[in-house]
Amino acid sequence: MTATVEMMSSAAKSARATDQTHLDRAVTEVRDAATTFARLSIAEKIALLDETLARVAEGAEAWARDGHKAKGLPEDHGEEWLAGVTPTMRNLRLLADTLRRIQAGGRAVADSQIKQRPDGRVEVNVFPTDGIDGALFAGFTVSELMQEGLTTGDVKAQAGRFYDEKAPEGGVSLILGAGNVSSIPPMDALYKSFAEGFVNVVKMNPVNEWAGPHLEKAFKPFVDRGFLRVVYGGAEVGKYLVEHPQVDDVHITGSNLTHDMIVWGPPGPERERRIRDKDPLLKKRITSELGNVSPVAIVPGDYDESELTFMARNVAAMVTNNASFNCNAAKMMVVAKGWAQRTRFIELVTRFMAEAPTRLAYYPGAFERYGRLVEGRTGVRKVGDGDAKKLPWTLIPDVDPANANDPVFHTEPFCGLISETALDASEPAEFLAKATAFMNDTLWGTLNAMIVISPKHEKSHEVGGALEEAIKALRYGSVTINHWAALVYATTSPAWGGHPSSTLEDVQSGMGWVHNTYLLEGIEKTVLRGPLKVFPKPVWFADHRRVAQMGKRLVQMELSPSWLKVPGLVVNALQG
């Protein structure tokens, strides 16, 4: 499958582009510190993480305020607390915890987390990370399914392998930052530093370069020692840095077309020749996260009204959060043609999208992408007020699954639009097999897939077995049961990235992992499981009334976890 995702931030202009002299200086300064960082003692690295954690908390209010302003939200909104500040802090804290285990003579992952399944495959439990996680996310688990052939001993020995090196040289990684979520650039840099030993030059995306000064201030311990530089600019700056002789490694979160331009050069005969001959223009290692047409497969069943309502609220939240400018936003509902509740479910999803205020379409190209996908279609459902700056929430129903060339199957909308397609199936096990094949072979991307299933079916021998086969067969970096894949992203202990079947020639959703605070190697996919319904109302639901209060309390929890802080979170959750 190939995608028609455009270079979505290419139209954004930087208001503070770094000039070439300062770009060269930034690269030289981190290059000079590369070996020093790589060989820092674990104690010194823990101190860097701890000090930075405190500084993120100190600047959290300003970070969240500026993020909300940039996205057209009230300054006291809560979205940026949850998507920007809290994951960054959690990532810092959990990396420090991992280094403390190594410092104490252990490995990055404990024996108790690793198990061999009856089929011989190895799984590693990565969430909950502690009792507080378990209390706040009751019923949720996340595990890593490791690649075939790995043993439990292999997994333990390979975790955190960088810290076994006696005299690493280090190197310079260029982080081409995402423009949609402010926690992505710092967390990408953290992974490069603490999993792979690099120092970093982070180039902010013009869309969210407002976040750069907050990162520079929060990560001052890294900046002061030459381990990090933050620079600004558009495609020209990115190209200059990618080609810079002192840059060893590149990581991009963005468009697959931008990735291919970097790796293979502009479209045309020369690119085709390079791909055919496996002769990339870029001779440096590149890792990436490049988006997805994210599917939600609803296993047919006889759901009661409360279940159906919760499911629909959850899917609607996966669309409306962050104005739908999320790589893991739900974009394709996959249902069974014979499911008796199909019409009711679509009505509920549409209703709950309508209840969410429409949002500033702040990401460049949203109106153009939206127009191309809805043009000429009948039956399109538009809800909410659209205007020159806002798009209506939109559902395209009943897309023909046999028409594999339909643009909604291979174009990431990156706007407030979701489509629905119905497969010729009515029985749950049959549907799971057909949905797996459809998601693997028709939809573009390998980042995340979501499956919603009733507890009765999940526990049954036949359907439960079919579910496990689907989880194993899906070519996605994350497979989540009953809940949004954003939880994999935000909890940070799991690995986040595209399925490892991707190649430079057909990169799909990208290559390599980020987050992964247990520093595991040989991951095939992350698997999140949660109950069909949860109470209290999840904080990511659009109608939650205490998002900012929850976000602020989560920041304090990540700064210094304590059971004494749990009741305050629970009270605000109940009031949501």
Residue pairs with C-beta under 8 A, 6 or more apart in sequence:
1 410
1 441
1 442
1 443
1 444
1 506
1 508
2 410
2 444
2 506
3 256
3 257
3 291
3 293
3 410
3 411
3 412
3 444
3 445
3 508
4 407
4 410
4 411
5 255
5 256
5 257
5 290
5 291
5 411
5 412
5 414
5 444
6 255
6 257
6 365
6 369
7 235
7 254
7 255
7 257
7 258
7 261
8 179
8 254
8 255
8 363
8 364
8 365
8 369
8 414
9 179
9 205
9 206
9 207
9 254
9 255
9 363
9 364
10 234
10 235
10 258
10 364
11 364
11 365
12 179
12 205
12 206
12 207
12 234
12 364
13 206
13 234
14 206
14 209
14 232
14 233
14 234
14 237
15 206
15 209
16 209
16 212
16 232
17 232
17 233
17 234
17 237
18 26
18 231
18 232
18 233
18 237
20 240
22 231
23 231
23 237
23 240
23 241
23 244
24 244
26 201
26 229
26 231
27 172
27 201
27 229
27 241
27 244
27 246
27 247
28 246
29 226
29 229
30 172
30 199
30 200
30 201
30 226
30 227
30 228
30 229
31 172
31 199
31 246
32 226
33 199
33 225
33 226
33 227
34 169
34 170
34 171
34 172
34 198
34 199
35 168
35 169
35 170
36 170
36 225
36 226
37 170
37 193
37 197
37 199
37 225
37 227
38 168
38 169
38 170
38 171
38 197
39 167
39 168
39 170
40 48
42 99
42 102
42 103
42 163
43 103
45 99
45 194
46 96
46 99
46 100
46 103
47 221
48 221
48 222
48 225
48 227
49 92
49 93
49 95
49 96
49 99
49 194
50 96
51 221
52 92
52 218
52 219
52 220
52 221
52 222
53 89
53 92
53 93
53 96
53 558
53 559
54 559
55 217
55 218
55 219
55 220
55 221
56 63
56 85
56 88
56 89
56 92
56 218
57 89
57 555
57 556
57 558
57 559
58 218
59 214
59 217
59 218
60 81
60 85
60 552
60 555
62 214
63 80
63 84
63 85
63 182
63 211
63 214
63 218
64 78
64 80
64 81
64 84
64 85
64 548
64 551
65 75
65 80
66 210
66 211
66 214
67 79
67 80
67 84
67 182
67 208
67 210
67 211
68 74
68 75
68 76
68 77
68 79
68 80
69 75
69 210
70 208
70 210
70 362
71 79
71 80
71 322
71 323
71 359
71 360
71 362
72 359
72 360
72 362
72 389
73 79
73 80
73 359
73 360
76 548
77 547
77 548
78 539
78 544
78 546
78 547
78 548
78 549
78 550
78 551
79 321
79 322
79 547
80 182
80 551
81 547
81 548
81 550
81 551
81 552
81 554
81 555
82 490
82 539
82 540
82 547
82 550
82 551
82 554
83 181
83 182
83 183
83 321
83 322
83 490
84 181
84 182
84 183
84 211
85 183
85 551
85 555
86 490
86 551
86 554
86 555
86 558
87 183
87 187
87 489
87 490
87 492
88 183
88 186
88 187
88 218
89 555
89 558
89 559
90 490
90 491
90 492
90 558
91 183
91 186
91 187
91 190
91 492
91 515
91 517
92 190
93 558
93 559
93 561
94 129
94 492
94 493
94 517
95 190
95 194
95 517
97 129
97 517
98 108
98 160
98 517
98 518
98 519
99 163
99 194
101 107
101 108
101 110
102 108
102 160
102 163
107 156
107 157
107 159
107 160
108 159
108 160
108 163
108 518
108 519
108 520
109 124
109 155
109 156
109 159
109 160
109 518
109 519
109 520
111 156
113 124
113 125
113 126
113 518
114 122
114 123
114 124
114 125
114 152
114 155
114 156
115 122
115 123
115 124
115 125
115 152
116 122
116 123
116 151
116 152
117 123
121 145
121 146
121 148
122 145
122 146
122 150
122 151
122 152
122 154
122 155
123 143
123 144
123 145
123 146
123 527
124 143
124 144
124 146
124 155
124 518
124 520
125 141
125 142
125 143
126 142
126 143
126 144
126 493
126 494
126 495
126 517
126 518
126 520
126 526
127 133
127 137
127 140
127 141
127 142
127 491
127 493
127 494
127 528
128 134
128 137
128 140
128 141
129 493
130 561
131 563
132 557
132 561
132 563
132 566
133 491
135 566
136 566
136 569
137 530
138 534
139 530
139 531
139 534
140 483
140 487
140 528
140 529
140 530
140 531
141 528
141 529
141 530
142 487
142 488
142 491
142 493
142 494
142 526
142 527
142 528
142 529
143 526
143 527
144 494
144 495
144 520
144 523
144 524
144 525
144 526
144 527
145 471
145 472
145 523
145 524
145 525
145 526
145 527
146 155
146 520
146 522
146 523
146 524
147 500
147 522
147 523
147 524
148 524
150 522
154 522
155 520
155 522
158 520
158 521
158 522
159 518
159 519
159 520
159 521
160 518
160 519
161 519
161 521
162 168
162 195
162 196
162 197
162 519
165 197
168 197
170 197
170 198
170 199
171 197
171 198
171 199
171 248
171 249
172 198
172 199
172 200
172 201
172 246
172 247
172 248
172 249
173 189
173 192
173 196
173 198
173 199
173 200
173 201
173 247
173 248
173 249
173 250
173 251
174 200
174 201
174 203
174 241
174 242
174 244
174 247
174 249
174 250
174 251
175 185
175 188
175 189
175 192
175 200
175 201
175 202
175 203
175 251
176 203
176 205
176 238
176 242
176 250
176 251
176 252
176 253
176 254
176 258
177 184
177 185
177 188
177 202
177 203
177 204
177 205
177 208
177 253
178 184
178 185
178 205
178 208
178 253
178 254
178 289
179 205
179 206
179 207
179 208
179 254
179 363
180 207
180 208
180 322
180 325
180 326
180 327
180 363
181 208
181 322
181 326
182 208
182 211
182 214
184 253
185 202
185 204
185 205
185 211
185 215
185 253
186 202
186 215
186 218
186 219
187 492
187 514
187 515
188 202
188 251
188 253
188 514
189 200
189 202
189 228
191 513
191 514
191 515
191 516
192 198
192 200
192 249
192 251
193 199
193 200
193 222
193 227
194 519
195 516
195 519
196 249
198 248
198 249
199 226
199 227
199 228
200 227
200 228
200 229
201 228
201 229
201 230
201 231
201 241
201 247
202 212
202 215
202 228
202 229
202 230
202 231
203 231
203 232
203 233
203 237
203 238
203 241
204 211
204 212
204 215
204 230
204 231
204 232
205 254
206 232
206 233
206 234
207 362
207 363
207 364
209 232
212 230
212 232
215 230
216 223
216 230
219 228
219 230
222 228
223 229
223 230
231 237
231 241
239 262
241 247
242 250
242 262
242 282
242 284
247 284
248 284
248 285
249 284
249 285
249 286
249 287
250 262
250 282
250 284
250 285
250 286
250 287
251 286
251 287
251 288
251 512
251 514
252 258
252 259
252 262
252 286
252 287
252 288
252 289
252 290
253 288
253 289
253 290
253 327
254 288
254 290
254 291
255 290
255 291
256 290
256 291
256 507
256 508
256 509
256 510
259 286
259 288
259 290
259 507
259 510
260 271
260 507
262 281
262 282
262 286
263 280
263 281
263 282
263 286
263 504
263 507
264 271
264 274
264 275
264 280
264 281
265 271
265 274
265 281
273 279
274 280
274 281
275 505
278 504
278 505
280 504
286 504
286 511
287 497
287 510
287 511
287 512
288 498
288 507
288 510
288 511
288 512
289 327
289 447
289 496
289 497
289 498
289 509
289 510
289 514
290 327
290 445
290 447
290 498
290 507
290 508
290 509
290 510
291 327
291 412
291 414
291 445
291 447
291 509
292 327
292 328
292 331
292 412
292 444
292 445
292 446
292 447
292 448
292 498
292 509
293 331
293 332
293 408
293 409
293 410
293 411
293 412
293 443
293 444
293 445
294 318
294 327
294 328
294 329
294 330
294 331
294 332
294 445
294 447
294 448
294 449
294 450
294 485
295 330
295 331
295 332
295 333
295 334
295 439
295 443
295 449
295 450
296 315
296 318
296 330
296 332
296 333
296 334
296 450
296 451
296 452
297 334
297 335
297 431
297 432
297 435
297 439
297 449
297 450
297 451
297 452
298 311
298 333
298 334
298 335
298 336
298 339
298 345
298 452
299 336
299 428
299 431
299 432
299 451
299 452
299 453
299 454
299 457
299 463
299 467
300 335
300 336
300 338
300 339
300 340
300 341
300 425
300 426
300 427
300 428
300 431
301 339
301 428
301 453
301 454
301 456
301 457
302 340
302 341
302 454
303 311
303 341
303 454
306 533
307 454
307 532
307 533
308 341
308 344
308 345
308 348
309 348
310 532
310 533
310 534
311 345
311 348
311 452
311 532
312 345
312 348
312 349
312 351
312 352
313 348
313 352
313 541
313 543
314 452
314 482
314 483
314 484
314 538
314 541
315 330
315 333
315 349
315 352
315 418
316 349
316 352
316 353
316 355
316 356
316 542
317 352
317 484
317 538
317 540
317 541
317 542
318 328
318 329
318 330
318 450
318 484
318 486
319 329
319 330
319 353
319 393
319 416
319 417
319 418
320 353
320 356
320 359
320 393
320 416
320 542
321 329
321 486
321 540
321 542
322 329
323 359
323 360
323 361
323 362
323 363
323 415
323 416
324 359
324 413
324 414
324 415
324 416
324 417
325 362
325 363
325 366
325 414
325 415
326 486
327 412
327 447
327 509
328 447
328 448
328 478
328 484
328 485
328 486
328 489
330 418
330 450
330 484
331 408
331 412
331 413
331 417
331 418
331 419
332 408
332 409
332 418
332 419
332 420
332 421
332 443
333 346
333 349
333 418
333 419
333 420
333 421
334 421
334 423
334 435
334 438
334 439
335 342
335 345
335 420
335 421
335 422
335 423
336 342
336 422
336 423
336 425
336 426
336 431
337 422
337 423
337 424
337 425
337 426
338 424
338 425
338 426
339 345
339 422
339 426
342 422
346 395
346 397
346 420
349 395
349 418
350 381
350 383
350 395
352 542
353 383
353 384
353 393
353 395
353 416
354 383
354 384
354 393
355 542
355 543
356 384
356 393
356 542
356 543
357 384
358 384
358 385
358 386
358 390
358 391
358 392
358 393
358 416
359 390
359 416
360 389
360 390
361 367
361 389
361 390
361 391
361 415
361 416
363 414
363 415
365 414
366 391
366 414
366 415
367 391
367 415
369 411
369 413
369 414
369 415
370 391
370 394
370 413
370 415
370 416
370 417
372 407
372 411
373 396
373 407
373 408
373 411
373 413
373 417
374 380
374 394
374 396
374 417
377 396
379 396
379 397
379 398
380 394
380 395
380 396
380 397
381 394
381 395
381 396
381 397
382 392
382 393
382 394
383 392
383 393
383 394
383 395
384 390
384 392
384 393
385 392
386 392
391 415
391 416
391 417
392 416
393 416
393 417
394 416
394 417
394 418
395 417
395 418
395 419
395 420
396 408
396 417
396 418
396 419
396 420
397 419
397 420
398 420
398 421
398 422
399 406
399 408
399 409
399 419
399 420
399 421
400 406
400 421
401 421
401 422
401 423
401 438
401 442
403 409
404 442
408 419
409 442
409 443
409 444
410 443
410 444
411 444
412 444
412 445
421 438
423 431
423 434
423 435
423 438
424 434
425 431
425 434
425 435
428 453
428 457
428 463
428 466
429 462
429 463
429 465
429 466
432 451
432 463
432 466
432 467
432 469
432 470
433 466
433 469
433 470
435 451
435 470
436 469
436 470
436 473
436 474
439 449
439 474
439 476
440 473
440 474
440 475
444 508
445 476
445 498
445 508
445 509
446 475
446 476
446 477
446 498
446 499
446 501
446 502
446 508
446 509
446 510
447 476
447 477
447 478
447 485
447 497
447 498
447 509
447 510
448 476
448 477
448 478
448 479
448 480
448 485
448 488
449 474
449 476
449 478
449 479
449 480
449 485
450 479
450 480
450 481
450 482
450 483
450 484
450 485
451 467
451 470
451 471
451 479
451 480
451 481
451 482
452 481
452 482
452 532
453 463
453 467
453 481
453 482
453 532
454 532
455 531
455 532
457 463
457 464
457 467
458 464
458 467
458 481
467 481
470 479
471 479
471 481
471 527
474 525
475 499
475 501
476 498
476 499
476 525
477 495
477 496
477 497
477 498
477 499
477 500
477 509
477 513
477 525
477 526
478 485
478 488
478 494
478 496
478 525
478 526
478 527
478 528
479 525
479 526
479 527
479 528
480 487
480 488
480 527
480 528
480 529
480 530
481 527
481 528
481 529
481 530
482 529
482 530
482 531
482 532
483 528
483 530
484 540
485 528
486 540
487 528
487 530
488 494
488 496
488 526
488 528
489 496
489 515
492 515
492 517
493 515
493 516
493 517
493 518
494 515
494 516
494 526
494 528
495 513
495 514
495 515
495 516
495 520
495 523
495 526
496 513
496 514
496 515
496 516
496 526
497 509
497 510
497 511
497 512
497 513
497 514
498 507
498 508
498 509
498 510
498 511
499 508
499 509
499 524
499 525
500 511
500 523
500 524
501 508
502 508
502 509
502 510
502 511
503 511
504 511
513 523
516 523
536 570
536 573
536 574
536 576
537 543
537 544
537 573
537 576
538 544
539 546
539 547
539 550
539 551
539 573
539 576
541 576
544 550
544 576
545 575
545 576
546 572
546 573
546 575
546 576
547 576
549 572
550 569
550 572
550 573
550 576
553 565
553 568
553 569
553 572
554 569
556 565
557 565
557 569
